[in-house]
Amino acid sequence: MNGDPIIFGLTIAEFEDYSLKILLSALILYMLFIIGNLARQSKAGRYGTIWLFVALGLGFVGFVAKSFIQKFMGIE
């Protein structure tokens, strides 16, 4: 431990890593709910809903892909 501050039994770096992954994932799920709600309220139809999720949800793919790439390359 070397005198590192501990939060909930974790070092600060571990706590930040876990909270980033958990809270950002929760934010992504909430934003997907918002996109679905927007599609339903605007009566976008099937193809409109698909395009809403593709266009607005494309940024999430980068966040998820980054995690997989880091694990695959052993960077983490």
PDB file of N, CA, C and O in Angstrom:
ATOM      1  N   MET A   1       0.814  -1.189   0.000  1.00  0.00           N
ATOM      2  CA  MET A   1       0.000   0.000   0.000  1.00  0.00           C
ATOM      3  C   MET A   1       0.865   1.263   0.000  1.00  0.00           C
ATOM      4  O   MET A   1       0.484   2.260  -0.613  1.00  0.00           O
ATOM      5  N   ASN A   2       1.971   1.246   0.644  1.00  0.00           N
ATOM      6  CA  ASN A   2       2.929   2.355   0.621  1.00  0.00           C
ATOM      7  C   ASN A   2       2.314   3.704   0.987  1.00  0.00           C
ATOM      8  O   ASN A   2       2.707   4.729   0.430  1.00  0.00           O
ATOM      9  N   GLY A   3       1.367   3.718   1.904  1.00  0.00           N
ATOM     10  CA  GLY A   3       0.782   4.972   2.338  1.00  0.00           C
ATOM     11  C   GLY A   3      -0.211   5.575   1.361  1.00  0.00           C
ATOM     12  O   GLY A   3      -0.606   6.729   1.531  1.00  0.00           O
ATOM     13  N   ASP A   4      -0.633   4.823   0.328  1.00  0.00           N
ATOM     14  CA  ASP A   4      -1.622   5.342  -0.619  1.00  0.00           C
ATOM     15  C   ASP A   4      -2.977   5.458   0.077  1.00  0.00           C
ATOM     16  O   ASP A   4      -3.360   4.570   0.840  1.00  0.00           O
ATOM     17  N   PRO A   5      -3.699   6.540  -0.179  1.00  0.00           N
ATOM     18  CA  PRO A   5      -5.038   6.673   0.396  1.00  0.00           C
ATOM     19  C   PRO A   5      -5.944   5.567  -0.122  1.00  0.00           C
ATOM     20  O   PRO A   5      -5.847   5.166  -1.282  1.00  0.00           O
ATOM     21  N   ILE A   6      -6.814   5.083   0.731  1.00  0.00           N
ATOM     22  CA  ILE A   6      -7.696   3.977   0.366  1.00  0.00           C
ATOM     23  C   ILE A   6      -9.147   4.440   0.466  1.00  0.00           C
ATOM     24  O   ILE A   6      -9.552   5.039   1.462  1.00  0.00           O
ATOM     25  N   ILE A   7      -9.923   4.156  -0.576  1.00  0.00           N
ATOM     26  CA  ILE A   7     -11.347   4.462  -0.609  1.00  0.00           C
ATOM     27  C   ILE A   7     -12.083   3.152  -0.833  1.00  0.00           C
ATOM     28  O   ILE A   7     -11.896   2.502  -1.861  1.00  0.00           O
ATOM     29  N   PHE A   8     -12.917   2.759   0.122  1.00  0.00           N
ATOM     30  CA  PHE A   8     -13.683   1.515   0.037  1.00  0.00           C
ATOM     31  C   PHE A   8     -12.777   0.307  -0.214  1.00  0.00           C
ATOM     32  O   PHE A   8     -13.163  -0.615  -0.933  1.00  0.00           O
ATOM     33  N   GLY A   9     -11.603   0.305   0.358  1.00  0.00           N
ATOM     34  CA  GLY A   9     -10.679  -0.808   0.207  1.00  0.00           C
ATOM     35  C   GLY A   9      -9.903  -0.801  -1.101  1.00  0.00           C
ATOM     36  O   GLY A   9      -9.206  -1.770  -1.404  1.00  0.00           O
ATOM     37  N   LEU A  10     -10.006   0.257  -1.876  1.00  0.00           N
ATOM     38  CA  LEU A  10      -9.315   0.372  -3.159  1.00  0.00           C
ATOM     39  C   LEU A  10      -8.395   1.585  -3.122  1.00  0.00           C
ATOM     40  O   LEU A  10      -8.641   2.549  -2.397  1.00  0.00           O
ATOM     41  N   THR A  11      -7.345   1.518  -3.908  1.00  0.00           N
ATOM     42  CA  THR A  11      -6.525   2.723  -4.063  1.00  0.00           C
ATOM     43  C   THR A  11      -7.299   3.723  -4.919  1.00  0.00           C
ATOM     44  O   THR A  11      -8.307   3.376  -5.535  1.00  0.00           O
ATOM     45  N   ILE A  12      -6.833   4.930  -4.950  1.00  0.00           N
ATOM     46  CA  ILE A  12      -7.540   5.967  -5.707  1.00  0.00           C
ATOM     47  C   ILE A  12      -7.592   5.619  -7.194  1.00  0.00           C
ATOM     48  O   ILE A  12      -8.616   5.837  -7.841  1.00  0.00           O
ATOM     49  N   ALA A  13      -6.516   5.089  -7.736  1.00  0.00           N
ATOM     50  CA  ALA A  13      -6.494   4.732  -9.162  1.00  0.00           C
ATOM     51  C   ALA A  13      -7.498   3.619  -9.471  1.00  0.00           C
ATOM     52  O   ALA A  13      -8.199   3.674 -10.482  1.00  0.00           O
ATOM     53  N   GLU A  14      -7.564   2.612  -8.600  1.00  0.00           N
ATOM     54  CA  GLU A  14      -8.531   1.530  -8.813  1.00  0.00           C
ATOM     55  C   GLU A  14      -9.962   2.049  -8.686  1.00  0.00           C
ATOM     56  O   GLU A  14     -10.831   1.690  -9.480  1.00  0.00           O
ATOM     57  N   PHE A  15     -10.201   2.890  -7.688  1.00  0.00           N
ATOM     58  CA  PHE A  15     -11.529   3.463  -7.491  1.00  0.00           C
ATOM     59  C   PHE A  15     -11.957   4.287  -8.698  1.00  0.00           C
ATOM     60  O   PHE A  15     -13.101   4.187  -9.143  1.00  0.00           O
ATOM     61  N   GLU A  16     -11.050   5.100  -9.230  1.00  0.00           N
ATOM     62  CA  GLU A  16     -11.369   5.907 -10.408  1.00  0.00           C
ATOM     63  C   GLU A  16     -11.655   5.031 -11.619  1.00  0.00           C
ATOM     64  O   GLU A  16     -12.558   5.329 -12.401  1.00  0.00           O
ATOM     65  N   ASP A  17     -10.899   3.963 -11.779  1.00  0.00           N
ATOM     66  CA  ASP A  17     -11.095   3.064 -12.918  1.00  0.00           C
ATOM     67  C   ASP A  17     -12.466   2.395 -12.851  1.00  0.00           C
ATOM     68  O   ASP A  17     -13.198   2.371 -13.840  1.00  0.00           O
ATOM     69  N   TYR A  18     -12.811   1.853 -11.680  1.00  0.00           N
ATOM     70  CA  TYR A  18     -14.107   1.189 -11.526  1.00  0.00           C
ATOM     71  C   TYR A  18     -15.268   2.176 -11.661  1.00  0.00           C
ATOM     72  O   TYR A  18     -16.261   1.879 -12.325  1.00  0.00           O
ATOM     73  N   SER A  19     -15.144   3.339 -11.037  1.00  0.00           N
ATOM     74  CA  SER A  19     -16.248   4.287 -11.099  1.00  0.00           C
ATOM     75  C   SER A  19     -16.425   4.835 -12.517  1.00  0.00           C
ATOM     76  O   SER A  19     -17.554   5.097 -12.931  1.00  0.00           O
ATOM     77  N   LEU A  20     -15.334   5.013 -13.270  1.00  0.00           N
ATOM     78  CA  LEU A  20     -15.466   5.459 -14.654  1.00  0.00           C
ATOM     79  C   LEU A  20     -16.232   4.433 -15.477  1.00  0.00           C
ATOM     80  O   LEU A  20     -17.150   4.781 -16.219  1.00  0.00           O
ATOM     81  N   LYS A  21     -15.853   3.173 -15.342  1.00  0.00           N
ATOM     82  CA  LYS A  21     -16.521   2.134 -16.132  1.00  0.00           C
ATOM     83  C   LYS A  21     -17.982   1.972 -15.738  1.00  0.00           C
ATOM     84  O   LYS A  21     -18.843   1.849 -16.609  1.00  0.00           O
ATOM     85  N   ILE A  22     -18.271   1.972 -14.454  1.00  0.00           N
ATOM     86  CA  ILE A  22     -19.644   1.747 -13.997  1.00  0.00           C
ATOM     87  C   ILE A  22     -20.532   2.945 -14.314  1.00  0.00           C
ATOM     88  O   ILE A  22     -21.619   2.783 -14.868  1.00  0.00           O
ATOM     89  N   LEU A  23     -20.082   4.129 -13.970  1.00  0.00           N
ATOM     90  CA  LEU A  23     -20.935   5.304 -14.156  1.00  0.00           C
ATOM     91  C   LEU A  23     -21.082   5.693 -15.618  1.00  0.00           C
ATOM     92  O   LEU A  23     -22.150   6.149 -16.028  1.00  0.00           O
ATOM     93  N   LEU A  24     -20.038   5.523 -16.407  1.00  0.00           N
ATOM     94  CA  LEU A  24     -20.164   5.826 -17.829  1.00  0.00           C
ATOM     95  C   LEU A  24     -21.062   4.803 -18.532  1.00  0.00           C
ATOM     96  O   LEU A  24     -21.804   5.148 -19.452  1.00  0.00           O
ATOM     97  N   SER A  25     -20.989   3.557 -18.097  1.00  0.00           N
ATOM     98  CA  SER A  25     -21.901   2.545 -18.652  1.00  0.00           C
ATOM     99  C   SER A  25     -23.341   2.871 -18.292  1.00  0.00           C
ATOM    100  O   SER A  25     -24.233   2.727 -19.127  1.00  0.00           O
ATOM    101  N   ALA A  26     -23.582   3.308 -17.059  1.00  0.00           N
ATOM    102  CA  ALA A  26     -24.933   3.704 -16.658  1.00  0.00           C
ATOM    103  C   ALA A  26     -25.406   4.903 -17.480  1.00  0.00           C
ATOM    104  O   ALA A  26     -26.572   4.962 -17.870  1.00  0.00           O
ATOM    105  N   LEU A  27     -24.523   5.848 -17.742  1.00  0.00           N
ATOM    106  CA  LEU A  27     -24.880   7.009 -18.558  1.00  0.00           C
ATOM    107  C   LEU A  27     -25.227   6.590 -19.986  1.00  0.00           C
ATOM    108  O   LEU A  27     -26.162   7.125 -20.582  1.00  0.00           O
ATOM    109  N   ILE A  28     -24.484   5.645 -20.527  1.00  0.00           N
ATOM    110  CA  ILE A  28     -24.767   5.151 -21.874  1.00  0.00           C
ATOM    111  C   ILE A  28     -26.135   4.477 -21.921  1.00  0.00           C
ATOM    112  O   ILE A  28     -26.902   4.696 -22.859  1.00  0.00           O
ATOM    113  N   LEU A  29     -26.442   3.663 -20.922  1.00  0.00           N
ATOM    114  CA  LEU A  29     -27.755   3.016 -20.877  1.00  0.00           C
ATOM    115  C   LEU A  29     -28.875   4.045 -20.772  1.00  0.00           C
ATOM    116  O   LEU A  29     -29.916   3.900 -21.413  1.00  0.00           O
ATOM    117  N   TYR A  30     -28.665   5.078 -19.972  1.00  0.00           N
ATOM    118  CA  TYR A  30     -29.663   6.129 -19.843  1.00  0.00           C
ATOM    119  C   TYR A  30     -29.844   6.875 -21.171  1.00  0.00           C
ATOM    120  O   TYR A  30     -30.966   7.211 -21.551  1.00  0.00           O
ATOM    121  N   MET A  31     -28.751   7.129 -21.863  1.00  0.00           N
ATOM    122  CA  MET A  31     -28.843   7.826 -23.147  1.00  0.00           C
ATOM    123  C   MET A  31     -29.531   6.950 -24.197  1.00  0.00           C
ATOM    124  O   MET A  31     -30.249   7.470 -25.051  1.00  0.00           O
ATOM    125  N   LEU A  32     -29.327   5.643 -24.147  1.00  0.00           N
ATOM    126  CA  LEU A  32     -30.059   4.750 -25.046  1.00  0.00           C
ATOM    127  C   LEU A  32     -31.550   4.791 -24.754  1.00  0.00           C
ATOM    128  O   LEU A  32     -32.369   4.756 -25.672  1.00  0.00           O
ATOM    129  N   PHE A  33     -31.903   4.865 -23.474  1.00  0.00           N
ATOM    130  CA  PHE A  33     -33.311   5.015 -23.103  1.00  0.00           C
ATOM    131  C   PHE A  33     -33.880   6.317 -23.667  1.00  0.00           C
ATOM    132  O   PHE A  33     -35.004   6.340 -24.167  1.00  0.00           O
ATOM    133  N   ILE A  34     -33.109   7.394 -23.587  1.00  0.00           N
ATOM    134  CA  ILE A  34     -33.557   8.681 -24.108  1.00  0.00           C
ATOM    135  C   ILE A  34     -33.758   8.612 -25.622  1.00  0.00           C
ATOM    136  O   ILE A  34     -34.737   9.152 -26.138  1.00  0.00           O
ATOM    137  N   ILE A  35     -32.848   7.957 -26.337  1.00  0.00           N
ATOM    138  CA  ILE A  35     -32.984   7.819 -27.791  1.00  0.00           C
ATOM    139  C   ILE A  35     -34.237   7.023 -28.128  1.00  0.00           C
ATOM    140  O   ILE A  35     -34.982   7.394 -29.035  1.00  0.00           O
ATOM    141  N   GLY A  36     -34.474   5.927 -27.403  1.00  0.00           N
ATOM    142  CA  GLY A  36     -35.681   5.129 -27.625  1.00  0.00           C
ATOM    143  C   GLY A  36     -36.942   5.913 -27.333  1.00  0.00           C
ATOM    144  O   GLY A  36     -37.928   5.806 -28.063  1.00  0.00           O
ATOM    145  N   ASN A  37     -36.916   6.700 -26.270  1.00  0.00           N
ATOM    146  CA  ASN A  37     -38.069   7.523 -25.926  1.00  0.00           C
ATOM    147  C   ASN A  37     -38.310   8.595 -26.988  1.00  0.00           C
ATOM    148  O   ASN A  37     -39.455   8.881 -27.338  1.00  0.00           O
ATOM    149  N   LEU A  38     -37.241   9.180 -27.492  1.00  0.00           N
ATOM    150  CA  LEU A  38     -37.349  10.172 -28.559  1.00  0.00           C
ATOM    151  C   LEU A  38     -37.953   9.553 -29.814  1.00  0.00           C
ATOM    152  O   LEU A  38     -38.799  10.168 -30.464  1.00  0.00           O
ATOM    153  N   ALA A  39     -37.530   8.356 -30.154  1.00  0.00           N
ATOM    154  CA  ALA A  39     -38.066   7.684 -31.339  1.00  0.00           C
ATOM    155  C   ALA A  39     -39.545   7.362 -31.160  1.00  0.00           C
ATOM    156  O   ALA A  39     -40.329   7.480 -32.102  1.00  0.00           O
ATOM    157  N   ARG A  40     -39.923   6.958 -29.955  1.00  0.00           N
ATOM    158  CA  ARG A  40     -41.318   6.610 -29.713  1.00  0.00           C
ATOM    159  C   ARG A  40     -42.210   7.853 -29.742  1.00  0.00           C
ATOM    160  O   ARG A  40     -43.287   7.832 -30.338  1.00  0.00           O
ATOM    161  N   GLN A  41     -41.763   8.931 -29.101  1.00  0.00           N
ATOM    162  CA  GLN A  41     -42.583  10.137 -29.050  1.00  0.00           C
ATOM    163  C   GLN A  41     -42.682  10.843 -30.407  1.00  0.00           C
ATOM    164  O   GLN A  41     -43.684  11.498 -30.693  1.00  0.00           O
ATOM    165  N   SER A  42     -41.657  10.713 -31.232  1.00  0.00           N
ATOM    166  CA  SER A  42     -41.701  11.359 -32.546  1.00  0.00           C
ATOM    167  C   SER A  42     -42.342  10.466 -33.596  1.00  0.00           C
ATOM    168  O   SER A  42     -42.465  10.858 -34.756  1.00  0.00           O
ATOM    169  N   LYS A  43     -42.753   9.259 -33.193  1.00  0.00           N
ATOM    170  CA  LYS A  43     -43.382   8.293 -34.107  1.00  0.00           C
ATOM    171  C   LYS A  43     -42.506   8.081 -35.336  1.00  0.00           C
ATOM    172  O   LYS A  43     -42.960   8.194 -36.474  1.00  0.00           O
ATOM    173  N   ALA A  44     -41.234   7.770 -35.072  1.00  0.00           N
ATOM    174  CA  ALA A  44     -40.235   7.667 -36.133  1.00  0.00           C
ATOM    175  C   ALA A  44     -40.431   6.431 -37.009  1.00  0.00           C
ATOM    176  O   ALA A  44     -39.939   6.413 -38.138  1.00  0.00           O
ATOM    177  N   GLY A  45     -41.105   5.434 -36.551  1.00  0.00           N
ATOM    178  CA  GLY A  45     -41.253   4.209 -37.332  1.00  0.00           C
ATOM    179  C   GLY A  45     -40.034   3.320 -37.154  1.00  0.00           C
ATOM    180  O   GLY A  45     -39.102   3.654 -36.423  1.00  0.00           O
ATOM    181  N   ARG A  46     -40.059   2.190 -37.833  1.00  0.00           N
ATOM    182  CA  ARG A  46     -38.985   1.207 -37.671  1.00  0.00           C
ATOM    183  C   ARG A  46     -37.649   1.732 -38.192  1.00  0.00           C
ATOM    184  O   ARG A  46     -36.645   1.689 -37.481  1.00  0.00           O
ATOM    185  N   TYR A  47     -37.634   2.222 -39.415  1.00  0.00           N
ATOM    186  CA  TYR A  47     -36.371   2.670 -40.011  1.00  0.00           C
ATOM    187  C   TYR A  47     -35.873   3.965 -39.368  1.00  0.00           C
ATOM    188  O   TYR A  47     -34.667   4.159 -39.216  1.00  0.00           O
ATOM    189  N   GLY A  48     -36.778   4.830 -39.000  1.00  0.00           N
ATOM    190  CA  GLY A  48     -36.381   6.050 -38.315  1.00  0.00           C
ATOM    191  C   GLY A  48     -35.752   5.748 -36.960  1.00  0.00           C
ATOM    192  O   GLY A  48     -34.781   6.389 -36.559  1.00  0.00           O
ATOM    193  N   THR A  49     -36.315   4.769 -36.261  1.00  0.00           N
ATOM    194  CA  THR A  49     -35.764   4.371 -34.972  1.00  0.00           C
ATOM    195  C   THR A  49     -34.378   3.767 -35.140  1.00  0.00           C
ATOM    196  O   THR A  49     -33.468   4.047 -34.359  1.00  0.00           O
ATOM    197  N   ILE A  50     -34.226   2.936 -36.168  1.00  0.00           N
ATOM    198  CA  ILE A  50     -32.910   2.334 -36.423  1.00  0.00           C
ATOM    199  C   ILE A  50     -31.886   3.421 -36.701  1.00  0.00           C
ATOM    200  O   ILE A  50     -30.776   3.380 -36.171  1.00  0.00           O
ATOM    201  N   TRP A  51     -32.252   4.395 -37.529  1.00  0.00           N
ATOM    202  CA  TRP A  51     -31.302   5.454 -37.862  1.00  0.00           C
ATOM    203  C   TRP A  51     -31.007   6.365 -36.678  1.00  0.00           C
ATOM    204  O   TRP A  51     -29.894   6.874 -36.547  1.00  0.00           O
ATOM    205  N   LEU A  52     -31.991   6.569 -35.821  1.00  0.00           N
ATOM    206  CA  LEU A  52     -31.729   7.343 -34.607  1.00  0.00           C
ATOM    207  C   LEU A  52     -30.695   6.635 -33.730  1.00  0.00           C
ATOM    208  O   LEU A  52     -29.755   7.260 -33.239  1.00  0.00           O
ATOM    209  N   PHE A  53     -30.874   5.337 -33.540  1.00  0.00           N
ATOM    210  CA  PHE A  53     -29.930   4.589 -32.716  1.00  0.00           C
ATOM    211  C   PHE A  53     -28.548   4.521 -33.365  1.00  0.00           C
ATOM    212  O   PHE A  53     -27.532   4.593 -32.674  1.00  0.00           O
ATOM    213  N   VAL A  54     -28.509   4.383 -34.691  1.00  0.00           N
ATOM    214  CA  VAL A  54     -27.217   4.336 -35.376  1.00  0.00           C
ATOM    215  C   VAL A  54     -26.509   5.681 -35.286  1.00  0.00           C
ATOM    216  O   VAL A  54     -25.332   5.746 -34.929  1.00  0.00           O
ATOM    217  N   ALA A  55     -27.219   6.747 -35.605  1.00  0.00           N
ATOM    218  CA  ALA A  55     -26.593   8.072 -35.650  1.00  0.00           C
ATOM    219  C   ALA A  55     -26.226   8.588 -34.260  1.00  0.00           C
ATOM    220  O   ALA A  55     -25.117   9.079 -34.050  1.00  0.00           O
ATOM    221  N   LEU A  56     -27.149   8.478 -33.322  1.00  0.00           N
ATOM    222  CA  LEU A  56     -26.904   9.035 -32.001  1.00  0.00           C
ATOM    223  C   LEU A  56     -26.108   8.080 -31.107  1.00  0.00           C
ATOM    224  O   LEU A  56     -25.442   8.515 -30.167  1.00  0.00           O
ATOM    225  N   GLY A  57     -26.178   6.800 -31.395  1.00  0.00           N
ATOM    226  CA  GLY A  57     -25.483   5.830 -30.562  1.00  0.00           C
ATOM    227  C   GLY A  57     -24.120   5.435 -31.074  1.00  0.00           C
ATOM    228  O   GLY A  57     -23.461   4.586 -30.473  1.00  0.00           O
ATOM    229  N   LEU A  58     -23.674   6.031 -32.178  1.00  0.00           N
ATOM    230  CA  LEU A  58     -22.394   5.647 -32.756  1.00  0.00           C
ATOM    231  C   LEU A  58     -21.219   5.998 -31.843  1.00  0.00           C
ATOM    232  O   LEU A  58     -20.198   5.310 -31.864  1.00  0.00           O
ATOM    233  N   GLY A  59     -21.346   7.036 -31.060  1.00  0.00           N
ATOM    234  CA  GLY A  59     -20.275   7.412 -30.148  1.00  0.00           C
ATOM    235  C   GLY A  59     -20.027   6.383 -29.061  1.00  0.00           C
ATOM    236  O   GLY A  59     -18.911   6.272 -28.553  1.00  0.00           O
ATOM    237  N   PHE A  60     -21.047   5.636 -28.701  1.00  0.00           N
ATOM    238  CA  PHE A  60     -20.893   4.604 -27.675  1.00  0.00           C
ATOM    239  C   PHE A  60     -19.986   3.486 -28.154  1.00  0.00           C
ATOM    240  O   PHE A  60     -19.270   2.875 -27.362  1.00  0.00           O
ATOM    241  N   VAL A  61     -20.019   3.222 -29.444  1.00  0.00           N
ATOM    242  CA  VAL A  61     -19.220   2.133 -30.005  1.00  0.00           C
ATOM    243  C   VAL A  61     -17.738   2.389 -29.772  1.00  0.00           C
ATOM    244  O   VAL A  61     -16.983   1.463 -29.481  1.00  0.00           O
ATOM    245  N   GLY A  62     -17.325   3.636 -29.899  1.00  0.00           N
ATOM    246  CA  GLY A  62     -15.925   3.980 -29.670  1.00  0.00           C
ATOM    247  C   GLY A  62     -15.497   3.710 -28.243  1.00  0.00           C
ATOM    248  O   GLY A  62     -14.396   3.209 -28.012  1.00  0.00           O
ATOM    249  N   PHE A  63     -16.346   4.032 -27.286  1.00  0.00           N
ATOM    250  CA  PHE A  63     -16.017   3.792 -25.882  1.00  0.00           C
ATOM    251  C   PHE A  63     -15.897   2.299 -25.595  1.00  0.00           C
ATOM    252  O   PHE A  63     -14.965   1.865 -24.918  1.00  0.00           O
ATOM    253  N   VAL A  64     -16.833   1.522 -26.107  1.00  0.00           N
ATOM    254  CA  VAL A  64     -16.809   0.076 -25.871  1.00  0.00           C
ATOM    255  C   VAL A  64     -15.645  -0.563 -26.624  1.00  0.00           C
ATOM    256  O   VAL A  64     -14.973  -1.444 -26.089  1.00  0.00           O
ATOM    257  N   ALA A  65     -15.401  -0.129 -27.860  1.00  0.00           N
ATOM    258  CA  ALA A  65     -14.309  -0.694 -28.654  1.00  0.00           C
ATOM    259  C   ALA A  65     -12.963  -0.409 -28.013  1.00  0.00           C
ATOM    260  O   ALA A  65     -12.058  -1.242 -28.079  1.00  0.00           O
ATOM    261  N   LYS A  66     -12.817   0.748 -27.396  1.00  0.00           N
ATOM    262  CA  LYS A  66     -11.559   1.097 -26.733  1.00  0.00           C
ATOM    263  C   LYS A  66     -11.230   0.089 -25.638  1.00  0.00           C
ATOM    264  O   LYS A  66     -10.075  -0.313 -25.498  1.00  0.00           O
ATOM    265  N   SER A  67     -12.214  -0.316 -24.871  1.00  0.00           N
ATOM    266  CA  SER A  67     -11.990  -1.300 -23.808  1.00  0.00           C
ATOM    267  C   SER A  67     -11.546  -2.642 -24.381  1.00  0.00           C
ATOM    268  O   SER A  67     -10.621  -3.268 -23.865  1.00  0.00           O
ATOM    269  N   PHE A  68     -12.210  -3.078 -25.448  1.00  0.00           N
ATOM    270  CA  PHE A  68     -11.837  -4.364 -26.057  1.00  0.00           C
ATOM    271  C   PHE A  68     -10.442  -4.305 -26.675  1.00  0.00           C
ATOM    272  O   PHE A  68      -9.675  -5.261 -26.562  1.00  0.00           O
ATOM    273  N   ILE A  69     -10.116  -3.213 -27.315  1.00  0.00           N
ATOM    274  CA  ILE A  69      -8.793  -3.070 -27.937  1.00  0.00           C
ATOM    275  C   ILE A  69      -7.704  -3.075 -26.878  1.00  0.00           C
ATOM    276  O   ILE A  69      -6.651  -3.683 -27.070  1.00  0.00           O
ATOM    277  N   GLN A  70      -7.953  -2.393 -25.749  1.00  0.00           N
ATOM    278  CA  GLN A  70      -6.971  -2.381 -24.672  1.00  0.00           C
ATOM    279  C   GLN A  70      -6.751  -3.775 -24.109  1.00  0.00           C
ATOM    280  O   GLN A  70      -5.610  -4.162 -23.855  1.00  0.00           O
ATOM    281  N   LYS A  71      -7.820  -4.536 -23.910  1.00  0.00           N
ATOM    282  CA  LYS A  71      -7.679  -5.901 -23.384  1.00  0.00           C
ATOM    283  C   LYS A  71      -6.982  -6.797 -24.396  1.00  0.00           C
ATOM    284  O   LYS A  71      -6.139  -7.615 -24.027  1.00  0.00           O
ATOM    285  N   PHE A  72      -7.330  -6.647 -25.676  1.00  0.00           N
ATOM    286  CA  PHE A  72      -6.741  -7.481 -26.727  1.00  0.00           C
ATOM    287  C   PHE A  72      -5.254  -7.234 -26.873  1.00  0.00           C
ATOM    288  O   PHE A  72      -4.489  -8.178 -27.071  1.00  0.00           O
ATOM    289  N   MET A  73      -4.831  -5.980 -26.779  1.00  0.00           N
ATOM    290  CA  MET A  73      -3.434  -5.636 -26.940  1.00  0.00           C
ATOM    291  C   MET A  73      -2.641  -5.713 -25.634  1.00  0.00           C
ATOM    292  O   MET A  73      -1.417  -5.591 -25.641  1.00  0.00           O
ATOM    293  N   GLY A  74      -3.342  -5.915 -24.513  1.00  0.00           N
ATOM    294  CA  GLY A  74      -2.667  -6.022 -23.238  1.00  0.00           C
ATOM    295  C   GLY A  74      -2.162  -4.688 -22.706  1.00  0.00           C
ATOM    296  O   GLY A  74      -1.212  -4.654 -21.925  1.00  0.00           O
ATOM    297  N   ILE A  75      -2.778  -3.607 -23.113  1.00  0.00           N
ATOM    298  CA  ILE A  75      -2.354  -2.267 -22.704  1.00  0.00           C
ATOM    299  C   ILE A  75      -2.795  -1.959 -21.292  1.00  0.00           C
ATOM    300  O   ILE A  75      -2.084  -1.271 -20.559  1.00  0.00           O
ATOM    301  N   GLU A  76      -3.925  -2.442 -20.906  1.00  0.00           N
ATOM    302  CA  GLU A  76      -4.521  -2.108 -19.623  1.00  0.00           C
ATOM    303  C   GLU A  76      -3.663  -2.545 -18.530  1.00  0.00           C
ATOM    304  O   GLU A  76      -4.002  -2.349 -17.363  1.00  0.00           O
TER     305      GLU A  76
END
